[in-house]
Structure formats: C-alpha cells, structure tokens
Amino acid sequence: MLLTVLSAAMFAAAIYLGIHGFHSTRNLANTQASQENLVAQLVLFARIQQEMGYTRFIHNFKNGILRRDVDKLRQAQGNLSDALTALDGLVKLNGDLAAEADSLRDTLIQYRNNADHAARLIRYGFSPIAIDEEVKVDDRSAVADLTRLAAAIDETHHVLRGQIAVQIDARRDVAKYDYFTAAVLLVFGVVLIWLLVTVRRQVRALAGARDTLMRIETRFGQGDDVVAMAAGPDNALPEMDLEQKITAMTARIEKQQGDLLRHADALASANEELERFAYVASHDLQEPLRKIQSNIDLIGLKGDDDLDEDVAKYLHRVTRSAEQMRQLIRDLLEYSRRGTQPLNMAPFHLRAMLEDIAIRSGGASTVPDGGITLDVDPDDLMITGDGSMIAQVFANLFENSRKYARPDVPQNVRVHAVMDDGGVVITVTDNGIGFDQKHAEDIFKPFIRLQGKSETSGTGIGLSIVKRVIERHGGTVEAQGEPEAGAVFTLRLPAAVVSRAADADTNNQEMEAATVHA
C-alpha cells in the first residue's frame, strides 16, 4: 500500500513539473516576442524621426524652396513617404498607437502636400520668399505628435518591464517550489529504494524459512533419526505431526546449547586452574633454582685455579643456564600474574607516566634524536586503569625498541597519543631492525623470538605481557613492521577508561557533592 502511495505521489509530482515547465516555456516565449516587438517599434520610431529630421525632410524641403529646386522637393516628399510607411508598420506592431499615429500621419500628409504645392509655385515662377510665405512649415505640430508617440511607446516599454519583473518574481517563487519538489522526490526515491530492499530481504527470508520447513518436513517424513532421538530409546513417538517434530528438534537444540554452556564453564574453570598452576609452579620453581645458584656461587668462591679447566667451563655453562632459567621463571611468573592479579583501577596522567618511563628507560622526552619523543593530545589526557600494569606496557615497548635497535643508527622512539570518540589511540614507533609483517601476530605469543638467543637477550615474554594487559583493560594492540625500517605498535583503549583532567575534576566534585547531600 505504501509503495502504491509513493508511486502515485511521484507520478503526480512528475505531472506537476511537466505542466509547470510548459507554462514557464510559454511565458518565456511570450516575453521574448514582446521584447522583439518593442525593439522593432523603437527601430521604426527612430526611422520616422530620421526621415523627418533636419538631415532628410527639412533639409531637402528648405533647400528646394531656397534654390527653387524641384528635385529637392521631390526628395522631401520621398522622405515623408518613407516616414508614413514606417508609421504604418508601427501601427501594425502596436495597435494601441493608432490614435497618436493618425495625428502624426495627418501632419506628414500636410507636409507632403506643402512640398507638392511648392513645386508647382516654382514652375509658375514664384520667388523663394513668396514660396516660403505660401508653404511655410510649422514643425511644432510634428514635434508634439512625435512626443506623444514616443510617450506611448515608452508606456509599452514600461508595461513590458513590469511583466518581466513579475515573471522574475514568479520564477523565483517557483524555483523554491521546484527545490522543495526535488527534495520531496529525492526523499520518496530513497524511501522507495529502502522499501524495495526491505521487501526483497523479507521475501528471501520467507523463502529460506519455507525451504527450511520443507527440509524439516521431508526429513521427519522419511523417519529421520532426529525423531527417534527426540522420542527416546523406547520410540514412544512413532507418529508425529509437523508441530510435534519441530518441538522435538527444538528440545534437542536446547539440550545441545546447555551442553555447550557447561563445556564453556568447564573450559573457563580449567583455564583458571591452569593460570593458577602456572603462577604456583613458577613461584615454587625459584626455590630449588636459588639453591642451585647458591651452590654454584660457593664453588666459584674457591677460585678458578682450584678447578679443572673443563670443570670451570662446565660450571660457567651451568651458571649461565641457571640465570637464563631464573629469568624465564620470573617472566613466566610475571605473565601469569598479569592475567590473574586483580586490576587496581585509578586515574593517572598519561604524559606524566610516559615521561617518567622514558627517563627511567634512558631516553628523554625532549630529545628529538637518539631518545624518546612524546606527543600527547590533549596534554591533560587521563587514563583510568592499573597504573603499574600500563607502565610496564610502555616499559616493555621501550625496552623492545632498545633491544632491536640498529647498531649503526641512533635510536629514535616516537610516542603519539590522540583522543577521539572511540577512546584513545597510542602509537609507539621506532627506527630499529623491524620485522616481516607475516610475523605480526606471532610476536605477541609467549616465548616466541624472531631473533636467536645469541643475537638478543630476553625470553620473548615482554610483548605477550603488553597484549595481555591491554586486553584486560578492554583494548587492542597491533603491530606493523618492515625489515630494516622499524616497527609501529598501535594501542587502542576504549572511551570508558579515557578522560581529561578537567572532566575528572568535575566528576569528583559531583561525587563529593552527592556524598555531602546524602
């Protein structure tokens, strides 16, 4: 029904636009014709003035009398004939000028008769003075007639200008309606497209539901084993209608969902137990390792001179392996602690924390080259989270940049933090050896090292701690790298843990006021 109404509305709008366009075209054509008519009237009026002026009729008439030249008088009569022809054409163009044209026509005929009479007097031998007295032309009547004719033409011009002004105003008003109509048509078109897409999706969904029901009916009609399972071991439902079959399958699906939930709970419990085991194991393993290290130290106190060369070499290997194992256990304990230890949430200034970590990491936030450069926008950006864990994140990233720096290039680490509607985005960019992008996910896995133990130190647990801490704060971390071109680590924290110092002060004041009121 709605589609029919929209289609009818669009059809009516199209008819309206067509009729309006026809009227606009016709009005413009009429206006153009009126303008051309007025221009032709002005041309003819100018021709009448020219033929009657001092350079044509008056000149030929005066010279013909003074010089007793009949040819000049005949030329003067020709000028008047041309003026009369132009006057007739003017009346054809504008019938409203008939009254003024008749008066001027009489004057021109009188002038032409005077010229004819003067030619006869010349043939009779009259003197110029006698002829001039006999046929003297009084041009005041002609001037008056021309003035009235010009005023009538000007009135026509004024009327035409008024019509044009009215059409311009009407066109402006119509343009507003055209814009409105175009907007309405656009909205109708968008709504129509949306309705068509929605209807098509609904049709597809209904078709899919129909096909699903047909498949279910076919399967149940063929005695599918689902019916047997729903009926139980005794096959208590040998005959079932479609509704009963769907109910049986629904019950089976709900049972499977319950089993999945129980498996998920069991998996969560197992994961928690595994975390607890890793923590306890890494903690308890340090005690026998300390004893091994202390005995090695006691043996070392005797001096290398008292030991066999091979024994000293082996003892050195054992010492180094024990130290590596101790570091591995420490990192494993730290990784486990970061996954199980409760978060101590509190607000802190991001820039202040970054500056402190940069100084402790051996870089200076004000040194552009060979150090750590900080750019936090806004400057009073605050993070609500576990400050010690977040601090360890950036300490690990700075240590990672230092560890994988290029030996022939001064280390340069840039930290850029910007706040947006989605939270805060923090990028840590270095100019180290970088890595192949295909390992972007592997570097965050525990104990994964892209470099050999002989090339770099560490256990490969630092970036894993970074990922675990950021994810526990509801954020994400990504890495991008290119061999010999550095690496970029992008950290995103949600808006729920991001604020500004001014906003935090306002919230604290509101909480204090609410507490006092309570």
Contacts in CASP RR format, 6 or more apart in sequence:
PFRMAT RR
TARGET T0000
AUTHOR 0000-0000-0000
METHOD contacts of the structure
MODEL  1
MLLTVLSAAMFAAAIYLGIHGFHSTRNLANTQASQENLVAQLVLFARIQQ
EMGYTRFIHNFKNGILRRDVDKLRQAQGNLSDALTALDGLVKLNGDLAAE
ADSLRDTLIQYRNNADHAARLIRYGFSPIAIDEEVKVDDRSAVADLTRLA
AAIDETHHVLRGQIAVQIDARRDVAKYDYFTAAVLLVFGVVLIWLLVTVR
RQVRALAGARDTLMRIETRFGQGDDVVAMAAGPDNALPEMDLEQKITAMT
ARIEKQQGDLLRHADALASANEELERFAYVASHDLQEPLRKIQSNIDLIG
LKGDDDLDEDVAKYLHRVTRSAEQMRQLIRDLLEYSRRGTQPLNMAPFHL
RAMLEDIAIRSGGASTVPDGGITLDVDPDDLMITGDGSMIAQVFANLFEN
SRKYARPDVPQNVRVHAVMDDGGVVITVTDNGIGFDQKHAEDIFKPFIRL
QGKSETSGTGIGLSIVKRVIERHGGTVEAQGEPEAGAVFTLRLPAAVVSR
AADADTNNQEMEAATVHA
2 195 0 8 1.000
3 192 0 8 1.000
3 195 0 8 1.000
3 196 0 8 1.000
3 199 0 8 1.000
6 188 0 8 1.000
6 189 0 8 1.000
6 191 0 8 1.000
6 192 0 8 1.000
6 195 0 8 1.000
7 192 0 8 1.000
9 184 0 8 1.000
9 188 0 8 1.000
10 185 0 8 1.000
10 188 0 8 1.000
10 189 0 8 1.000
10 192 0 8 1.000
13 181 0 8 1.000
13 184 0 8 1.000
13 185 0 8 1.000
13 188 0 8 1.000
16 181 0 8 1.000
17 178 0 8 1.000
17 181 0 8 1.000
20 174 0 8 1.000
20 178 0 8 1.000
24 171 0 8 1.000
24 174 0 8 1.000
27 167 0 8 1.000
28 167 0 8 1.000
31 160 0 8 1.000
31 163 0 8 1.000
31 164 0 8 1.000
31 167 0 8 1.000
34 160 0 8 1.000
34 163 0 8 1.000
35 160 0 8 1.000
37 93 0 8 1.000
37 94 0 8 1.000
38 153 0 8 1.000
38 156 0 8 1.000
38 157 0 8 1.000
38 160 0 8 1.000
40 93 0 8 1.000
41 90 0 8 1.000
41 93 0 8 1.000
41 94 0 8 1.000
41 97 0 8 1.000
41 153 0 8 1.000
41 156 0 8 1.000
42 153 0 8 1.000
44 86 0 8 1.000
44 87 0 8 1.000
44 89 0 8 1.000
44 90 0 8 1.000
44 93 0 8 1.000
45 86 0 8 1.000
45 90 0 8 1.000
45 149 0 8 1.000
45 150 0 8 1.000
45 153 0 8 1.000
47 82 0 8 1.000
47 83 0 8 1.000
47 86 0 8 1.000
48 83 0 8 1.000
48 86 0 8 1.000
48 87 0 8 1.000
48 90 0 8 1.000
48 104 0 8 1.000
48 146 0 8 1.000
48 149 0 8 1.000
49 146 0 8 1.000
50 56 0 8 1.000
51 57 0 8 1.000
51 79 0 8 1.000
51 80 0 8 1.000
51 82 0 8 1.000
51 83 0 8 1.000
51 86 0 8 1.000
52 58 0 8 1.000
52 79 0 8 1.000
52 80 0 8 1.000
52 83 0 8 1.000
52 108 0 8 1.000
52 142 0 8 1.000
52 146 0 8 1.000
53 59 0 8 1.000
56 76 0 8 1.000
56 79 0 8 1.000
57 76 0 8 1.000
57 79 0 8 1.000
57 80 0 8 1.000
57 83 0 8 1.000
57 111 0 8 1.000
58 137 0 8 1.000
58 139 0 8 1.000
60 72 0 8 1.000
60 73 0 8 1.000
60 75 0 8 1.000
60 76 0 8 1.000
60 79 0 8 1.000
61 72 0 8 1.000
61 73 0 8 1.000
61 76 0 8 1.000
61 111 0 8 1.000
61 114 0 8 1.000
61 115 0 8 1.000
61 118 0 8 1.000
61 137 0 8 1.000
63 69 0 8 1.000
63 72 0 8 1.000
64 70 0 8 1.000
64 72 0 8 1.000
64 73 0 8 1.000
64 76 0 8 1.000
64 118 0 8 1.000
64 122 0 8 1.000
65 73 0 8 1.000
65 118 0 8 1.000
65 128 0 8 1.000
65 131 0 8 1.000
65 132 0 8 1.000
65 135 0 8 1.000
66 128 0 8 1.000
66 132 0 8 1.000
67 128 0 8 1.000
68 122 0 8 1.000
68 125 0 8 1.000
68 128 0 8 1.000
68 131 0 8 1.000
69 122 0 8 1.000
70 119 0 8 1.000
70 122 0 8 1.000
70 123 0 8 1.000
73 115 0 8 1.000
73 116 0 8 1.000
73 118 0 8 1.000
73 119 0 8 1.000
73 122 0 8 1.000
74 115 0 8 1.000
74 119 0 8 1.000
76 115 0 8 1.000
77 112 0 8 1.000
77 115 0 8 1.000
77 116 0 8 1.000
80 108 0 8 1.000
80 109 0 8 1.000
80 111 0 8 1.000
80 112 0 8 1.000
80 115 0 8 1.000
81 112 0 8 1.000
83 108 0 8 1.000
84 105 0 8 1.000
84 108 0 8 1.000
84 109 0 8 1.000
87 101 0 8 1.000
87 104 0 8 1.000
87 105 0 8 1.000
87 108 0 8 1.000
90 97 0 8 1.000
90 101 0 8 1.000
90 149 0 8 1.000
91 97 0 8 1.000
91 98 0 8 1.000
91 101 0 8 1.000
94 152 0 8 1.000
94 153 0 8 1.000
94 156 0 8 1.000
96 152 0 8 1.000
96 156 0 8 1.000
97 149 0 8 1.000
97 152 0 8 1.000
97 153 0 8 1.000
100 145 0 8 1.000
100 148 0 8 1.000
100 149 0 8 1.000
100 152 0 8 1.000
101 149 0 8 1.000
103 145 0 8 1.000
103 148 0 8 1.000
104 142 0 8 1.000
104 145 0 8 1.000
104 146 0 8 1.000
104 149 0 8 1.000
107 141 0 8 1.000
107 142 0 8 1.000
107 145 0 8 1.000
108 142 0 8 1.000
111 137 0 8 1.000
111 142 0 8 1.000
114 135 0 8 1.000
114 137 0 8 1.000
115 135 0 8 1.000
117 134 0 8 1.000
117 135 0 8 1.000
118 131 0 8 1.000
118 134 0 8 1.000
118 135 0 8 1.000
121 130 0 8 1.000
121 131 0 8 1.000
121 134 0 8 1.000
121 135 0 8 1.000
122 131 0 8 1.000
126 134 0 8 1.000
213 242 0 8 1.000
216 242 0 8 1.000
216 245 0 8 1.000
216 246 0 8 1.000
216 249 0 8 1.000
217 242 0 8 1.000
217 245 0 8 1.000
219 226 0 8 1.000
220 226 0 8 1.000
220 227 0 8 1.000
220 240 0 8 1.000
220 242 0 8 1.000
220 245 0 8 1.000
226 248 0 8 1.000
226 249 0 8 1.000
226 252 0 8 1.000
227 237 0 8 1.000
227 240 0 8 1.000
227 245 0 8 1.000
227 248 0 8 1.000
228 235 0 8 1.000
229 252 0 8 1.000
230 237 0 8 1.000
230 245 0 8 1.000
230 248 0 8 1.000
230 249 0 8 1.000
230 251 0 8 1.000
230 252 0 8 1.000
231 237 0 8 1.000
231 238 0 8 1.000
231 240 0 8 1.000
231 248 0 8 1.000
237 244 0 8 1.000
237 248 0 8 1.000
240 248 0 8 1.000
272 340 0 8 1.000
275 336 0 8 1.000
275 339 0 8 1.000
275 340 0 8 1.000
276 340 0 8 1.000
278 332 0 8 1.000
278 335 0 8 1.000
278 336 0 8 1.000
279 333 0 8 1.000
279 336 0 8 1.000
279 337 0 8 1.000
279 340 0 8 1.000
282 329 0 8 1.000
282 330 0 8 1.000
282 332 0 8 1.000
282 333 0 8 1.000
282 336 0 8 1.000
283 333 0 8 1.000
285 329 0 8 1.000
286 326 0 8 1.000
286 329 0 8 1.000
286 330 0 8 1.000
286 333 0 8 1.000
289 322 0 8 1.000
289 325 0 8 1.000
289 326 0 8 1.000
289 329 0 8 1.000
292 318 0 8 1.000
292 322 0 8 1.000
293 319 0 8 1.000
293 322 0 8 1.000
293 323 0 8 1.000
293 326 0 8 1.000
296 315 0 8 1.000
296 318 0 8 1.000
296 319 0 8 1.000
296 322 0 8 1.000
299 307 0 8 1.000
299 315 0 8 1.000
300 307 0 8 1.000
300 315 0 8 1.000
304 312 0 8 1.000
307 315 0 8 1.000
324 459 0 8 1.000
327 458 0 8 1.000
327 459 0 8 1.000
328 459 0 8 1.000
331 458 0 8 1.000
331 459 0 8 1.000
331 460 0 8 1.000
331 461 0 8 1.000
331 462 0 8 1.000
332 461 0 8 1.000
334 461 0 8 1.000
334 465 0 8 1.000
335 446 0 8 1.000
335 461 0 8 1.000
335 464 0 8 1.000
335 465 0 8 1.000
335 468 0 8 1.000
338 389 0 8 1.000
338 392 0 8 1.000
338 465 0 8 1.000
338 468 0 8 1.000
338 469 0 8 1.000
338 472 0 8 1.000
339 468 0 8 1.000
339 472 0 8 1.000
343 385 0 8 1.000
343 386 0 8 1.000
343 389 0 8 1.000
343 472 0 8 1.000
343 473 0 8 1.000
344 385 0 8 1.000
344 386 0 8 1.000
344 387 0 8 1.000
344 388 0 8 1.000
345 384 0 8 1.000
345 385 0 8 1.000
345 386 0 8 1.000
346 384 0 8 1.000
346 385 0 8 1.000
346 386 0 8 1.000
346 387 0 8 1.000
347 382 0 8 1.000
347 383 0 8 1.000
347 384 0 8 1.000
347 385 0 8 1.000
347 499 0 8 1.000
347 504 0 8 1.000
348 382 0 8 1.000
348 383 0 8 1.000
348 385 0 8 1.000
348 387 0 8 1.000
348 390 0 8 1.000
349 380 0 8 1.000
349 381 0 8 1.000
349 382 0 8 1.000
349 501 0 8 1.000
350 376 0 8 1.000
350 381 0 8 1.000
350 382 0 8 1.000
350 383 0 8 1.000
350 417 0 8 1.000
350 424 0 8 1.000
350 426 0 8 1.000
351 374 0 8 1.000
351 376 0 8 1.000
351 379 0 8 1.000
351 381 0 8 1.000
353 387 0 8 1.000
353 390 0 8 1.000
353 391 0 8 1.000
353 394 0 8 1.000
354 365 0 8 1.000
354 374 0 8 1.000
354 376 0 8 1.000
354 394 0 8 1.000
354 415 0 8 1.000
354 417 0 8 1.000
355 365 0 8 1.000
355 374 0 8 1.000
356 391 0 8 1.000
357 391 0 8 1.000
357 394 0 8 1.000
357 395 0 8 1.000
357 398 0 8 1.000
358 364 0 8 1.000
358 365 0 8 1.000
358 371 0 8 1.000
358 372 0 8 1.000
358 374 0 8 1.000
358 398 0 8 1.000
358 415 0 8 1.000
359 365 0 8 1.000
360 395 0 8 1.000
361 372 0 8 1.000
361 395 0 8 1.000
361 398 0 8 1.000
361 399 0 8 1.000
361 402 0 8 1.000
362 371 0 8 1.000
362 372 0 8 1.000
363 370 0 8 1.000
363 371 0 8 1.000
363 372 0 8 1.000
363 398 0 8 1.000
363 413 0 8 1.000
364 371 0 8 1.000
364 372 0 8 1.000
365 372 0 8 1.000
365 373 0 8 1.000
365 374 0 8 1.000
367 373 0 8 1.000
368 412 0 8 1.000
369 410 0 8 1.000
369 412 0 8 1.000
370 410 0 8 1.000
370 411 0 8 1.000
370 412 0 8 1.000
371 410 0 8 1.000
371 411 0 8 1.000
371 412 0 8 1.000
371 413 0 8 1.000
372 398 0 8 1.000
372 413 0 8 1.000
372 414 0 8 1.000
372 415 0 8 1.000
373 412 0 8 1.000
373 413 0 8 1.000
373 414 0 8 1.000
373 415 0 8 1.000
374 415 0 8 1.000
375 414 0 8 1.000
375 415 0 8 1.000
375 416 0 8 1.000
375 417 0 8 1.000
376 415 0 8 1.000
376 417 0 8 1.000
377 417 0 8 1.000
377 418 0 8 1.000
377 419 0 8 1.000
378 419 0 8 1.000
378 500 0 8 1.000
380 500 0 8 1.000
380 501 0 8 1.000
380 502 0 8 1.000
381 417 0 8 1.000
381 419 0 8 1.000
381 424 0 8 1.000
381 498 0 8 1.000
381 500 0 8 1.000
382 498 0 8 1.000
382 499 0 8 1.000
382 500 0 8 1.000
382 501 0 8 1.000
382 504 0 8 1.000
383 390 0 8 1.000
383 424 0 8 1.000
383 493 0 8 1.000
383 497 0 8 1.000
383 498 0 8 1.000
384 496 0 8 1.000
384 497 0 8 1.000
384 498 0 8 1.000
384 499 0 8 1.000
385 473 0 8 1.000
385 497 0 8 1.000
386 469 0 8 1.000
386 473 0 8 1.000
389 469 0 8 1.000
389 472 0 8 1.000
389 473 0 8 1.000
390 469 0 8 1.000
390 473 0 8 1.000
392 465 0 8 1.000
392 469 0 8 1.000
393 465 0 8 1.000
393 466 0 8 1.000
393 469 0 8 1.000
393 470 0 8 1.000
393 491 0 8 1.000
394 415 0 8 1.000
394 428 0 8 1.000
396 462 0 8 1.000
396 463 0 8 1.000
396 465 0 8 1.000
396 466 0 8 1.000
397 428 0 8 1.000
397 466 0 8 1.000
397 489 0 8 1.000
398 413 0 8 1.000
398 428 0 8 1.000
399 462 0 8 1.000
400 462 0 8 1.000
400 463 0 8 1.000
401 411 0 8 1.000
401 413 0 8 1.000
401 428 0 8 1.000
401 430 0 8 1.000
401 432 0 8 1.000
401 487 0 8 1.000
402 411 0 8 1.000
403 456 0 8 1.000
403 457 0 8 1.000
403 458 0 8 1.000
404 430 0 8 1.000
404 432 0 8 1.000
404 433 0 8 1.000
404 434 0 8 1.000
404 451 0 8 1.000
404 456 0 8 1.000
404 487 0 8 1.000
405 411 0 8 1.000
405 430 0 8 1.000
405 431 0 8 1.000
405 432 0 8 1.000
405 433 0 8 1.000
406 431 0 8 1.000
406 432 0 8 1.000
406 433 0 8 1.000
406 484 0 8 1.000
409 431 0 8 1.000
409 432 0 8 1.000
411 430 0 8 1.000
411 431 0 8 1.000
411 432 0 8 1.000
412 430 0 8 1.000
412 431 0 8 1.000
413 428 0 8 1.000
413 429 0 8 1.000
413 430 0 8 1.000
414 427 0 8 1.000
414 428 0 8 1.000
414 429 0 8 1.000
414 430 0 8 1.000
415 426 0 8 1.000
415 427 0 8 1.000
415 428 0 8 1.000
415 429 0 8 1.000
416 426 0 8 1.000
416 427 0 8 1.000
416 429 0 8 1.000
417 424 0 8 1.000
417 425 0 8 1.000
417 426 0 8 1.000
417 427 0 8 1.000
418 424 0 8 1.000
418 425 0 8 1.000
419 498 0 8 1.000
419 500 0 8 1.000
421 495 0 8 1.000
422 494 0 8 1.000
422 495 0 8 1.000
423 492 0 8 1.000
423 493 0 8 1.000
423 494 0 8 1.000
423 495 0 8 1.000
423 497 0 8 1.000
423 498 0 8 1.000
424 492 0 8 1.000
424 493 0 8 1.000
424 498 0 8 1.000
425 490 0 8 1.000
425 491 0 8 1.000
425 492 0 8 1.000
426 490 0 8 1.000
426 491 0 8 1.000
426 492 0 8 1.000
426 493 0 8 1.000
427 488 0 8 1.000
427 489 0 8 1.000
427 490 0 8 1.000
427 491 0 8 1.000
428 488 0 8 1.000
428 489 0 8 1.000
428 491 0 8 1.000
429 486 0 8 1.000
429 487 0 8 1.000
429 488 0 8 1.000
429 489 0 8 1.000
430 486 0 8 1.000
430 487 0 8 1.000
431 485 0 8 1.000
431 486 0 8 1.000
432 484 0 8 1.000
432 486 0 8 1.000
432 487 0 8 1.000
433 483 0 8 1.000
433 484 0 8 1.000
433 486 0 8 1.000
434 481 0 8 1.000
434 482 0 8 1.000
434 483 0 8 1.000
434 484 0 8 1.000
434 485 0 8 1.000
434 486 0 8 1.000
434 487 0 8 1.000
435 443 0 8 1.000
435 450 0 8 1.000
435 479 0 8 1.000
435 481 0 8 1.000
435 482 0 8 1.000
435 483 0 8 1.000
435 487 0 8 1.000
436 481 0 8 1.000
436 483 0 8 1.000
437 480 0 8 1.000
437 481 0 8 1.000
437 482 0 8 1.000
439 450 0 8 1.000
440 478 0 8 1.000
440 479 0 8 1.000
440 480 0 8 1.000
440 481 0 8 1.000
442 448 0 8 1.000
442 450 0 8 1.000
443 450 0 8 1.000
443 463 0 8 1.000
443 479 0 8 1.000
444 463 0 8 1.000
444 464 0 8 1.000
444 466 0 8 1.000
444 467 0 8 1.000
444 477 0 8 1.000
444 479 0 8 1.000
445 464 0 8 1.000
446 460 0 8 1.000
446 461 0 8 1.000
446 464 0 8 1.000
447 459 0 8 1.000
447 460 0 8 1.000
447 461 0 8 1.000
447 464 0 8 1.000
448 460 0 8 1.000
449 456 0 8 1.000
449 458 0 8 1.000
449 459 0 8 1.000
449 460 0 8 1.000
463 479 0 8 1.000
466 477 0 8 1.000
466 489 0 8 1.000
467 477 0 8 1.000
470 476 0 8 1.000
470 477 0 8 1.000
470 491 0 8 1.000
470 493 0 8 1.000
471 477 0 8 1.000
473 493 0 8 1.000
473 494 0 8 1.000
473 497 0 8 1.000
474 493 0 8 1.000
474 494 0 8 1.000
474 497 0 8 1.000
475 491 0 8 1.000
475 492 0 8 1.000
475 493 0 8 1.000
475 494 0 8 1.000
476 491 0 8 1.000
476 492 0 8 1.000
477 489 0 8 1.000
477 490 0 8 1.000
477 491 0 8 1.000
477 492 0 8 1.000
478 489 0 8 1.000
478 490 0 8 1.000
479 487 0 8 1.000
479 488 0 8 1.000
479 489 0 8 1.000
479 490 0 8 1.000
480 487 0 8 1.000
480 488 0 8 1.000
480 490 0 8 1.000
481 487 0 8 1.000
481 488 0 8 1.000
499 507 0 8 1.000
END
